[in-house]
Amino acid sequence: MQGKVCLVTGGTSGVGRSIATGCARQGAVVVIVGSDETRGKAAVKAIRASTGNDRVEWLHADMADLGSVRALASAFQRRYGSLHVLSMNAATLTWDRRMTAAGHELIFATNYLGHFLLANLLLDQLRASAPARVITVSGLPASIVGVRLDLDDLMLERGYSPIRATARAAVARVLFTFELARRLDGTGVTANTFHPGLVRSGLPSRLPWALRIPAAAAMFFLPRKSSTGIYLATSPEVEGITGRFFVGKKPAGFTPAWDLVGTASKLWTVSEGLAGLGGIKGTST
């Protein structure tokens, strides 16, 4: 990892912070992404101090705001000539249904759509830096394998709940990963998704007070490290492995009853429209 460049969304806390720290400890250049400057700078300072690696920086982006994501990609490309690891972890949790200025449901936009756009904008840089990796956090396979993604209601206009919104965004991330792996086959860029294990995060701070206090108390007893995330970002053992779902550093099965390949392809097309891409060079079938 010495000198390799890693871009980590959600890098100020939780799984992203764990992966950023693990990459920095092994000598990588690490760029963490977050929406809060104070927290971002504090995370940079802490990671530098704990790893002895001064090549850790912060870039601003609100992953729910597609304009902000485009600005992030441009800023990164201006400052860094290569990208070896793109680690996508940023997430949000809202009790009520909220919409972005662009008309996207907030959890879907933050957890999935903003990352879909970011990966597409950085694909040329990833290919030019190959071997390179895209890793995306998702849920436990058993908890989401039965979740169906309604492509006609991605914004959950019908039957919203935070659990349902989070589960569907996790499924979207898995489908994105498998489709990205297929489209990048043979390029030297791999794409895998993973369950991070139980890791302390800041998500409880977004819950109502009645739920926030017990959830935060439970978080206190969880570890800060995602061993699987760090493994996928840094280990030579997974070089060349792509299109897999990892749990506990090992590939796990994900075989839903519905058409995984067909749904992944359709979701990609719909996502291009939602993100305003219209097709990025090198990502077509």
C-alpha positions in Angstrom: 0.0 0.0 0.0 3.0 2.3 0.2 2.2 5.4 -1.9 -1.1 4.0 -3.3 -4.0 6.5 -3.3 -7.2 5.7 -1.5 -10.4 7.7 -1.5 -12.8 6.8 1.3 -16.3 8.2 1.6 -17.8 8.3 5.1 -14.2 8.5 6.3 -14.9 10.6 9.4 -16.5 7.8 11.4 -17.6 4.2 11.5 -16.6 1.8 8.8 -15.1 4.5 6.6 -12.9 5.8 9.4 -11.7 2.2 10.1 -10.8 1.6 6.5 -9.1 5.0 6.2 -7.0 4.3 9.3 -6.1 0.8 8.1 -4.9 2.1 4.7 -3.0 5.0 6.3 -1.3 2.6 8.7 0.1 0.6 5.7 1.5 3.7 4.1 -1.1 4.7 1.6 -2.1 8.2 0.6 -5.6 8.5 2.1 -8.3 11.0 1.2 -11.4 10.9 3.4 -14.7 12.4 2.3 -17.3 14.0 4.6 -19.8 16.8 4.7 -18.7 18.4 7.9 -15.4 20.3 7.9 -14.9 20.3 11.6 -15.3 16.5 11.9 -13.3 16.0 8.7 -10.3 17.9 10.0 -10.5 16.3 13.4 -10.6 12.8 11.7 -7.5 13.7 9.6 -5.6 14.8 12.7 -6.6 11.7 14.6 -5.7 9.3 11.8 -2.3 11.0 11.3 -1.5 10.8 15.0 -2.5 7.1 15.4 -0.8 5.9 12.2 2.2 8.2 11.9 1.2 8.9 8.3 0.9 12.6 7.4 -0.4 11.8 3.9 -4.0 11.9 5.1 -6.4 14.6 3.8 -10.1 15.5 3.8 -12.3 16.6 0.9 -15.8 17.9 1.3 -18.9 16.3 -0.3 -22.5 15.7 0.6 -23.1 12.4 -1.1 -26.9 13.1 -1.3 -26.1 16.2 -3.5 -25.1 15.1 -7.0 -23.6 18.6 -7.6 -21.4 18.2 -4.6 -20.4 14.7 -5.7 -19.3 16.1 -9.1 -17.3 18.8 -7.4 -15.6 16.1 -5.2 -14.6 14.1 -8.3 -13.2 17.2 -10.0 -11.3 18.3 -6.9 -9.9 14.8 -6.4 -8.8 14.5 -10.1 -7.1 17.9 -9.9 -5.1 17.0 -6.9 -4.3 13.3 -7.5 -3.0 11.6 -10.6 -4.0 8.1 -9.6 -6.6 6.2 -7.6 -6.0 2.6 -6.4 -8.8 2.1 -3.9 -12.2 3.6 -3.9 -14.0 2.7 -0.7 -17.6 3.7 -0.5 -19.1 3.7 3.0 -21.0 7.0 3.6 -24.6 6.5 4.8 -27.4 8.3 6.5 -30.5 7.3 8.5 -33.7 9.3 8.8 -36.8 8.4 10.6 -39.1 10.3 8.3 -39.1 10.4 4.5 -37.0 13.3 3.3 -36.2 14.4 -0.2 -33.1 16.1 -1.7 -33.4 19.3 -3.7 -33.2 17.1 -6.9 -36.2 15.1 -5.8 -34.4 11.9 -4.6 -35.3 10.1 -1.3 -32.4 11.0 1.1 -31.3 7.5 2.1 -31.3 6.2 -1.4 -29.4 9.3 -2.6 -26.8 9.2 0.1 -26.3 5.5 0.5 -26.5 4.6 -3.2 -27.0 7.1 -5.9 -24.2 9.6 -5.0 -21.8 6.7 -4.8 -23.0 5.3 -8.2 -22.2 8.8 -9.7 -18.8 9.1 -8.0 -17.6 5.7 -9.2 -18.6 6.4 -12.7 -16.9 9.8 -12.7 -13.7 8.2 -11.4 -13.6 5.1 -13.6 -11.1 6.4 -16.1 -8.7 7.2 -13.2 -9.2 3.8 -11.7 -8.5 2.0 -15.0 -5.4 4.1 -15.6 -4.2 3.2 -12.1 -4.9 -0.6 -12.4 -4.6 -2.8 -10.5 -7.3 -0.9 -8.6 -10.2 -1.8 -6.4 -13.7 -0.5 -5.7 -15.2 -1.8 -2.4 -18.7 -1.0 -1.2 -20.2 -1.6 2.2 -23.6 -3.3 2.3 -25.6 -5.4 4.7 -25.6 -9.0 5.9 -26.5 -11.2 2.9 -29.2 -13.0 4.8 -30.9 -9.8 5.9 -31.2 -8.3 2.4 -31.4 -11.3 0.0 -35.2 -11.4 0.2 -35.6 -7.6 -0.4 -37.0 -6.8 -3.8 -36.0 -3.6 -5.5 -39.0 -1.9 -7.1 -37.5 0.1 -10.0 -40.8 1.9 -10.4 -40.7 3.2 -6.8 -37.0 3.8 -5.9 -38.0 6.9 -4.0 -40.3 4.9 -1.8 -43.4 7.0 -2.4 -45.4 4.0 -1.2 -44.8 2.5 2.2 -41.7 4.4 3.5 -39.9 3.2 6.6 -36.3 3.8 7.5 -35.6 0.1 7.7 -37.1 -0.5 4.3 -35.3 2.4 2.8 -31.9 1.3 4.3 -32.4 -2.3 3.1 -33.3 -1.3 -0.4 -30.3 1.0 -0.6 -28.1 -1.9 0.5 -29.6 -4.1 -2.2 -28.9 -1.3 -4.7 -25.3 -1.2 -3.6 -24.9 -5.0 -4.1 -26.5 -4.9 -7.5 -24.3 -1.9 -8.5 -21.2 -3.8 -7.4 -22.0 -7.0 -9.4 -22.8 -5.0 -12.5 -19.7 -2.8 -12.1 -17.6 -5.9 -11.8 -19.1 -7.3 -15.0 -18.6 -4.1 -16.9 -14.9 -3.8 -15.8 -14.0 -7.4 -16.3 -10.5 -7.6 -17.8 -9.6 -4.0 -17.0 -7.6 -4.7 -13.8 -10.2 -2.9 -11.7 -12.1 -5.1 -9.3 -15.4 -4.5 -7.5 -16.6 -6.2 -4.4 -19.1 -5.6 -1.7 -18.9 -6.6 2.0 -20.7 -6.8 5.3 -18.5 -4.8 7.7 -19.4 -6.6 10.9 -20.6 -4.7 13.9 -18.7 -1.4 14.0 -19.3 1.7 16.0 -20.8 4.5 13.9 -22.4 7.9 14.2 -25.7 6.9 12.6 -27.7 6.8 15.9 -27.2 10.6 16.1 -29.7 10.9 13.3 -32.5 9.1 15.1 -35.3 10.7 17.3 -34.3 11.3 20.9 -36.3 8.3 22.2 -34.2 6.0 20.0 -31.0 7.9 19.9 -29.9 7.4 23.5 -30.2 3.6 23.7 -28.7 3.2 20.3 -25.8 5.4 21.1 -25.3 3.4 24.4 -25.3 0.2 22.4 -22.7 1.6 20.0 -20.3 2.3 22.9 -19.7 -1.4 23.3 -19.0 -2.1 19.6 -15.5 -2.2 18.1 -14.1 0.6 15.9 -12.5 -1.6 13.4 -13.9 -3.3 10.3 -11.4 -6.1 9.6 -13.2 -7.2 6.4 -13.2 -3.7 5.0 -9.5 -3.2 5.7 -8.8 -6.6 4.2 -10.6 -5.9 1.0 -8.9 -2.5 0.7 -5.3 -3.6 1.4 -4.7 -7.4 1.1 -2.8 -8.9 -1.8 -4.9 -12.1 -1.2 -7.9 -10.5 -3.0 -6.0 -9.1 -6.0 -7.9 -10.0 -9.1 -11.0 -11.3 -7.2 -14.1 -9.4 -8.4 -17.9 -9.5 -8.2 -18.1 -11.1 -4.8 -19.9 -10.5 -1.6 -17.5 -10.8 1.4 -18.5 -11.6 5.0 -15.7 -12.1 7.6 -13.0 -11.9 4.9 -14.5 -14.7 2.9 -16.8 -14.7 -0.2 -20.4 -15.5 0.8 -23.4 -16.5 -1.3 -26.0 -14.1 -2.5 -28.7 -15.9 -4.5 -32.0 -14.1 -4.4 -35.2 -15.6 -5.9 -35.5 -12.8 -8.3 -33.3 -12.1 -11.5 -30.1 -10.6 -10.0 -28.3 -10.0 -13.3 -31.3 -8.6 -15.1 -32.3 -6.3 -12.2 -28.7 -5.1 -11.8 -28.5 -4.1 -15.5 -31.9 -2.3 -15.3 -30.9 -0.5 -12.1 -27.7 0.7 -13.8 -29.7 2.2 -16.7 -32.2 3.9 -14.3 -29.4 5.2 -12.2 -27.7 6.7 -15.1 -30.8 8.7 -15.8 -31.2 9.8 -12.2 -27.6 10.8 -11.9 -27.6 12.7 -15.2 -24.9 10.6 -16.8 -26.3 9.4 -20.1 -23.5 6.9 -20.3 -19.9 7.1 -19.3 -17.2 6.0 -21.6 -16.1 2.4 -20.9 -19.1 1.4 -18.7 -21.5 0.2 -21.4 -22.2 -3.5 -21.9 
